[in-house]
Each structure stands twice: as C-alpha cells, then as structure tokens.
Amino acid sequence: MVRLWIDLIEYHRSLDPDYPPLPNLRETLRAEARRGVDMEHCEVFVALSSSDGAADGLVGFLFAELEPRPAGVPVPPTGQIHELWVDPERRRAGVGRALVDEADAFFAARGSARVSVRVEEPNEAGREFWRRLGFRDRARIMERIR
Ligand SMILES: CC(C)(COP(=O)(O)OP(=O)(O)OC[C@H]1O[C@@H](n2cnc3c(N)ncnc32)[C@H](O)[C@@H]1OP(=O)(O)O)[C@@H](O)C(=O)NCCC(=O)NCCS
C-alpha cells in the first residue's frame, strides 16, 4: 500500500510543484496506513487482482476516516475520503467506483449521510471522477505559501 501511496504523492507532485513535502515519507505513510487499519473510525480498502496486477496483487487503495463530532454537536459525522489511487493500468474499469462504494457503506453503517473529499485544483481528471460519482463542489480552500 505504501508503494501505491508514493505513486499517488508523485502524481500530485507532478501536477503541483508546491504540493507540501513530507519528511520521512515511507515511515510516515507506514504509520498512517497502520492507523487506518487499527483505528475504529478509520478503514483502508484495497483492490486486489489475481491476474496481471503487480506482484503483490494490489491495484488500488482508499483511506477512509469518519470525522469525529465535537461533543454535544447534534449533527451526523462526515465521512472523509483522504486518499484514493488506482493503478494507471487498471483504470476506467470500475475499480475506483467500487472502492468508493465500499467506503460509502462503511460510513453509512456508522450513521454518516455525508461523504467529503479534498481534490487538488490541478487534478482535473480526479474532479471529473468525483462529479461522475455525484459529488459537488461545496467549499474552496485558499492558501498562501511563505
Ligand atoms: C480517479 C481514479 C481513482 C479513478 O479510478 P478508476 O478506477 O479509473 O474509476 P472508475 O473506472 O471506477 O470510474 C468511475 C466513473 O468515473 C469516470 N472517470 C474515471 N476516470 C475519469 C477521467 N480521468 N476523466 C473523466 N471521467 C473519469 C468513469 O468514466 C466512470 O464513469 P461512468 O461509471 O459514468 O462510466 C484514478 O484515475 C486515479 O487513481 N487517479 C489518480 C489519483 C486521483 O486523482 N485520486 C483522487 C484524488 S482526490
């Protein structure tokens, strides 16, 4: 999974040279992947291929986290999709949609009616994918880099 996650980060870096640097990349991603598997409000979904995928069979992954509610706030939690990557060789075959469906079921089972994802501005293909799945723009993140 860390292997695919690094591909995802390199993809984002190729789109945007200001994509934030991550020190100790492998260790950080390994720890984050473990958090995704261990924590009750997180889940990691993977897509496996038994045929022509990579040696480990992993061709995609999604990292999902149910956003904790501030105590006493009577709104359902939001499901956050932090990461989604499908191996370029396996795209346009329904793998991304299947991973999102799994995350959706995970969130729904925990009372969440809203799923949210942050998409980087230059990732036009990514934005189109989310639109096809029924996602709509709701907010804009504005940044200034020193
Ligand atoms: C975005 C991504 C996950 C899509 O995965 P995928 O397995 O190819 O997607 P699917 O085959 O399940 O496609 C689902 C729908 O999105 C559409 N879609 C997928 N990629 C698209 C693209 N590049 N441009 C336009 N539409 C696209 C498909 O046509 C399909 O619509 P349909 O069901 O109406 O035909 C994959 O391209 C990827 O890993 N991209 C790089 C990383 C990335 O952008 N991740 C999301 C970051 S927020």
The ligand as an SDF file (V2000), in Angstrom:
LIG
                    3D

 48 50  0  0  0  0  0  0  0  0999 V2000
   -9.5800    8.9690  -10.1100 C   0  0  0  0  0  0  0  0  0  0  0  0
   -9.3300    7.4590  -10.1350 C   0  0  0  0  0  0  0  0  0  0  0  0
   -9.2860    6.9180   -8.7210 C   0  0  0  0  0  0  0  0  0  0  0  0
  -10.4810    6.7900  -10.9250 C   0  0  0  0  0  0  0  0  0  0  0  0
  -10.3310    5.3850  -10.8400 O   0  0  0  0  0  0  0  0  0  0  0  0
  -10.9930    4.4230  -11.9420 P   0  0  0  0  0  0  0  0  0  0  0  0
  -10.8980    3.0420  -11.4410 O   0  0  0  0  0  0  0  0  0  0  0  0
  -10.3970    4.7070  -13.2790 O   0  0  0  0  0  0  0  0  0  0  0  0
  -12.5010    4.9510  -11.9580 O   0  0  0  0  0  0  0  0  0  0  0  0
  -13.7930    4.1320  -12.4470 P   0  0  0  0  0  0  0  0  0  0  0  0
  -13.4130    3.2350  -13.5890 O   0  0  0  0  0  0  0  0  0  0  0  0
  -14.4550    3.4810  -11.2810 O   0  0  0  0  0  0  0  0  0  0  0  0
  -14.6990    5.3170  -12.9970 O   0  0  0  0  0  0  0  0  0  0  0  0
  -15.8890    5.7560  -12.3440 C   0  0  0  0  0  0  0  0  0  0  0  0
  -16.5180    6.8480  -13.1800 C   0  0  0  0  0  0  0  0  0  0  0  0
  -15.6350    7.9860  -13.2700 O   0  0  0  0  0  0  0  0  0  0  0  0
  -15.3330    8.2550  -14.6450 C   0  0  0  0  0  0  0  0  0  0  0  0
  -13.9230    8.5790  -14.7720 N   0  0  0  0  0  0  0  0  0  0  0  0
  -12.8890    7.8840  -14.2730 C   0  0  0  0  0  0  0  0  0  0  0  0
  -11.7280    8.4850  -14.6010 N   0  0  0  0  0  0  0  0  0  0  0  0
  -12.0700    9.5620  -15.3430 C   0  0  0  0  0  0  0  0  0  0  0  0
  -11.3010   10.5530  -16.0000 C   0  0  0  0  0  0  0  0  0  0  0  0
   -9.9580   10.5440  -15.9880 N   0  0  0  0  0  0  0  0  0  0  0  0
  -11.9560   11.5170  -16.6870 N   0  0  0  0  0  0  0  0  0  0  0  0
  -13.3200   11.5260  -16.7630 C   0  0  0  0  0  0  0  0  0  0  0  0
  -14.1040   10.5980  -16.1340 N   0  0  0  0  0  0  0  0  0  0  0  0
  -13.4680    9.6240  -15.4500 C   0  0  0  0  0  0  0  0  0  0  0  0
  -15.6100    6.9470  -15.3680 C   0  0  0  0  0  0  0  0  0  0  0  0
  -15.9230    7.1720  -16.7220 O   0  0  0  0  0  0  0  0  0  0  0  0
  -16.7750    6.3780  -14.6110 C   0  0  0  0  0  0  0  0  0  0  0  0
  -17.9760    6.9760  -15.0170 O   0  0  0  0  0  0  0  0  0  0  0  0
  -19.1710    6.0530  -15.5600 P   0  0  0  0  0  0  0  0  0  0  0  0
  -19.3660    4.9860  -14.4980 O   0  0  0  0  0  0  0  0  0  0  0  0
  -20.2710    7.0230  -15.6840 O   0  0  0  0  0  0  0  0  0  0  0  0
  -18.6510    5.4890  -16.8370 O   0  0  0  0  0  0  0  0  0  0  0  0
   -7.9870    7.1360  -10.8710 C   0  0  0  0  0  0  0  0  0  0  0  0
   -7.9970    7.7520  -12.1410 O   0  0  0  0  0  0  0  0  0  0  0  0
   -6.7770    7.5990  -10.1220 C   0  0  0  0  0  0  0  0  0  0  0  0
   -6.2140    6.8590   -9.3000 O   0  0  0  0  0  0  0  0  0  0  0  0
   -6.3350    8.8410  -10.4090 N   0  0  0  0  0  0  0  0  0  0  0  0
   -5.1510    9.4210   -9.7920 C   0  0  0  0  0  0  0  0  0  0  0  0
   -5.3560    9.6930   -8.3180 C   0  0  0  0  0  0  0  0  0  0  0  0
   -6.5280   10.5780   -8.0420 C   0  0  0  0  0  0  0  0  0  0  0  0
   -6.8170   11.5360   -8.7610 O   0  0  0  0  0  0  0  0  0  0  0  0
   -7.1990   10.2270   -6.9510 N   0  0  0  0  0  0  0  0  0  0  0  0
   -8.2980   11.0220   -6.4500 C   0  0  0  0  0  0  0  0  0  0  0  0
   -7.6760   12.1250   -5.6590 C   0  0  0  0  0  0  0  0  0  0  0  0
   -8.8310   13.0690   -4.7650 S   0  0  0  0  0  0  0  0  0  0  0  0
  1  2  1  0
  2  3  1  0
  2  4  1  0
  2 36  1  0
  4  5  1  0
  5  6  1  0
  6  7  2  0
  6  8  1  0
  6  9  1  0
  9 10  1  0
 10 11  2  0
 10 12  1  0
 10 13  1  0
 13 14  1  0
 14 15  1  0
 15 16  1  0
 15 30  1  0
 16 17  1  0
 17 18  1  0
 17 28  1  0
 18 19  1  0
 18 27  1  0
 19 20  2  0
 20 21  1  0
 21 22  1  0
 21 27  2  0
 22 23  1  0
 22 24  2  0
 24 25  1  0
 25 26  2  0
 26 27  1  0
 28 29  1  0
 28 30  1  0
 30 31  1  0
 31 32  1  0
 32 33  2  0
 32 34  1  0
 32 35  1  0
 36 37  1  0
 36 38  1  0
 38 39  2  0
 38 40  1  0
 40 41  1  0
 41 42  1  0
 42 43  1  0
 43 44  2  0
 43 45  1  0
 45 46  1  0
 46 47  1  0
 47 48  1  0
M  END
$$$$
